[in-house]
Amino acid sequence: MPPEVQGRAEAADRWGLLGVYLMLLGAVFFLVRGSSISTYAFGLNAANWKSAVSAGALASLPLLGLGRLMNPDLSSDELEKDPQSRGPMAVWAILTVLSSLSTEFWRAFCIVALTSLDTSAWLAVVIASLAYGAAQLQTSTARAAGACAFGGLAGLLFVKTGSLLAPLSMSLITGCAGLYRARQTSSRAIRTAVPLTCPACSQVIHWFETPSGKWFPCPGCGEKLKRNIAWSWQGCVCGIIGAVAALFVLNLGFFWSLVLTAPLFFLFALLSVFLASIHPRFRTIEIYHDPHDATDGKLFRF
């Protein structure tokens, strides 16, 4: 397909998504206004908004870590298939926000409407999550399963907090993180990024062309190399600051603050490592030293 034709097709797709999200938002507001559901029951309230936003933000951390684990750095060919890696950044940012708003408003309406018909809240969450996942079956079964799990967690947050702010915060954070990763690791960003070099022979090495979690030979001199994230003490600092800020916002008692201190520390430390791993500034290439190789390093005789 010629580039100009592909560009027009992708622009039409973006306009189509915009129309779908706006129509879904309009339909939800029309249904809520024509029903006996109050805005408070719908989750449009500022009661305990700090706790709701904090719960949504904390729930997004495992999702970000799981997404990073299951979707490591992709090749340039795979990244080209992601439509978010192309087109105006501002348009995709608007679409990401509208997608989160329309989806969470629709999910909240489904749960409230089902509970008003004497359906248990947990069954309403299951039905809404299954319906959300079924819409992704045309893409793949794995995508549908992930959508069901995400919808279930978002529904539980809505039921437990009684506020739309909790699932909306989680959806916005994960959506913006996905958009940021797609833009940062797109093929154009790879071509324009400053390449790394081998410490032994100064051979140019591109980060996304190297495997993660194991050593690889230098294409120039054959030296064993490995990828590394220059992020050590910074993670501890981010973990401490994040845990203290979260406990301050949650305003819990002494017992629960003591119980949650360690989990919050690890969550924010892992999040900082995740953010550092997608920033080119903290990526380095180092010489790999095999701990099981007796000839690697110095030999000591006793």
MIFIMI-418049 format. One record per residue (C-alpha): residue in three letters; x, y, z. Coordinates in steps of 0.2 Angstrom, whole numbers, plus 2048, in hexadecimal, padded with zeros to 3 digits. Example, Ala and Ser with C-alpha at 12.3 -4.5 7.8 and 13.67 -1.06 7.14 Angstrom:
% MIFIMI-418049
ALA83E7EA827;SER8447FB824;
END
This chain:
% MIFIMI-418049
MET800800800;PRO8078117FB;PRO80C81C80B;GLU80082A807;VAL7F181D805;GLN7F6815815;GLY7F882581E;ARG7E682A819;ALA7DF81981E;GLU7E781B82F;ALA7E082C831;ALA7CF82682D;ASP7D181883A;ARG7D5825847;TRP7C682F843;GLY7BC81F843;LEU7C281B855;LEU7BE82D85A;GLY7AC82B854;VAL7AA81B85D;TYR7B082186D;LEU7A583186C;MET796827868;LEU79981B876;LEU79B829882;GLY78B83187C;ALA78182187D;VAL78681E88F;PHE782830894;PHE77182E88B;LEU76D81E894;VAL7728248A5;ARG7688348A3;GLY75882A89D;SER75A81D8AB;SER75881E8BE;ILE76A81C8C1;SER77182B8CB;THR7828338C7;TYR78882E8D9;ALA78481B8D5;PHE78C81D8C4;GLY79C8228CD;LEU79C8348C8;ASN7A083B8DA;ALA7AF8428E3;ALA7AD8388F2;ASN7BE8308F8;TRP7C58358E7;LYS7D78348EE;SER7D58228F3;ALA7CC81E8E2;VAL7DA8268D8;SER7E781D8E3;ALA7DF80C8E1;GLY7DE80E8CE;ALA7F08148CD;LEU7F68058D8;ALA7EC7F98CE;SER7F47FF8BE;LEU8067FA8C4;PRO8047E78C3;LEU7FC7E98B2;LEU80B7F48AC;GLY8177E78B3;LEU80E7D98AB;GLY80D7E189A;ARG8207E589B;LEU8237D389F;MET8187CB892;ASN81C7D8884;PRO82F7DB884;ASP8387E6878;LEU8307E3867;SER8397E3856;SER8367F284A;ASP82B7E783F;GLU8207E384D;LEU81F7F5853;GLU81A7FA842;LYS80A7F0844;ASP8057FB853;PRO7FA80A84C;GLN7FF81485C;SER811815856;ARG80B820847;GLY80182F845;PRO80083F84F;MET80483D862;ALA7F6849867;VAL7E984085E;TRP7ED82F866;ALA7EE837877;ILE7DC83E875;LEU7D782C86E;THR7DF82487E;VAL7D582F88A;LEU7C582D880;SER7C781B880;SER7CA81A893;LEU7BB825896;SER7AF81C88B;THR7B480B890;GLU7B380E8A3;PHE7A38188A1;TRP79B80A898;ARG7A17FD8A4;ALA79B8068B3;PHE78A8088AB;CYS7897F68A7;ILE78D7F18B9;VAL7817FE8C1;ALA7737F98B5;LEU7767E68B9;THR7767E98CC;SER7667F38CB;LEU75E7E48C4;ASP7627DA8D4;THR7727D38CC;SER7817D08D8;ALA78F7DD8D6;TRP79C7CF8D3;LEU7917C78C5;ALA78E7D88BD;VAL7A17DA8BD;VAL7A37C98B4;ILE7967CD8A7;ALA79D7DE8A3;SER7AF7D78A2;LEU7AA7C9897;ALA7A07D588B;TYR7B07E088B;GLY7BB7D1886;ALA7AF7CA879;ALA7B17DA86F;GLN7C47D686E;LEU7C17C4867;GLN7C37CB855;THR7D57CF859;SER7DB7C0862;THR7D67B5871;ALA7E57BA87B;ARG7DF7CC878;ALA7CE7C887E;ALA7D47BF88D;GLY7DE7CE892;ALA7D07D988F;CYS7C57CE89B;ALA7D27CF8A8;PHE7D47E28A7;GLY7C17E48A7;GLY7BF7D98B6;LEU7CC7E38C0;ALA7C47F48BA;GLY7B37EE8BF;LEU7B97E88D0;LEU7C17F98D3;PHE7B18018CF;VAL7A77F68DA;LYS7B37F88E9;THR7B580A8E8;GLY7A48108E1;SER7AD81C8D7;LEU7B281D8C4;LEU7C28268C8;ALA7CA8158CE;PRO7C880B8BD;LEU7CA81B8B3;SER7DB81F8BB;MET7E180D8B8;SER7DB80D8A6;LEU7E381E8A2;ILE7F38198AA;THR7F48098A0;GLY7EE811890;CYS7FB81F891;ALA809813895;GLY805809886;LEU80481887B;TYR81581E882;ARG81D80E87F;ALA81680D86D;ARG81D81E869;GLN82E81C872;THR83180B86A;SER82B80E859;SER83680B84A;ARG83881D847;ALA83E820859;ILE84A811857;ARG852819847;THR85482A84F;ALA85A824860;VAL86C826865;PRO873814863;LEU87D80C871;THR88F80586E;CYS8997F6873;PRO8A57FA882;ALA8B27EF87A;CYS8B27F5867;SER8A6803866;GLN89B7F985A;VAL88A802858;ILE87C7F7861;HIS86A7FB860;TRP8617F7870;PHE8517F0868;GLU85C7E485E;THR8637DB86D;PRO85B7CE878;SER8557D2889;GLY85A7C7898;LYS8697BE891;TRP87A7C2889;PHE87D7C5877;PRO88D7C686C;CYS8937D6866;PRO8917D7853;GLY8A27DF851;CYS8AE7D685D;GLY8A47C8864;GLU8A57CD876;LYS8977C7881;LEU88C7D6885;LYS87C7D988F;ARG86F7E6891;ASN86E7F08A1;ILE8627FD8A8;ALA86D80A8B2;TRP86080C8C0;SER8658058D1;TRP8638118E0;GLN85681C8D6;GLY84A80D8D7;CYS84B80D8EA;VAL8498208EB;CYS83981F8E0;GLY8338108EA;ILE83481A8FB;ILE82D82A8F4;GLY81F8218EB;ALA81A8178FA;VAL81A826906;ALA8108308F9;ALA8038228F7;LEU80181F90A;PHE7FF83290C;VAL7F18328FF;LEU7E9822905;ASN7E9829917;LEU7E881891F;GLY7EA813931;PHE7FB80E939;PHE7F87FB937;TRP7F37FC925;SER801808921;LEU80E7FD929;VAL8077EE91F;LEU8077F790E;THR81780090F;ALA8227F2908;PRO8167ED8FA;LEU8147FF8F5;PHE8278018F5;PHE82A7F38E9;LEU81B7F88DE;PHE82280A8DB;ALA8348038DA;LEU82F7F78CC;LEU8258058C4;SER8358108C4;VAL83F8028BC;PHE8327FF8AF;LEU8328128AA;ALA8458128AA;SER84680389F;ILE83C80C891;HIS84681C892;PRO85681C887;ARG860826893;PHE8618178A0;ARG86680A893;THR877803892;ILE8817F588A;GLU88E7ED896;ILE89A7DE894;TYR8927CE89B;HIS89C7C58A8;ASP8967B38AA;PRO8967AE8BD;HIS89879C8B8;ASP8A779E8AD;ALA8B779A8B7;THR8C17A48AA;ASP8B77B38AB;GLY8BE7C08B7;LYS8CD7BF8C3;LEU8D37AE8C9;PHE8D87AD8DB;ARG8E479F8E2;PHE8E479A8F4;
END
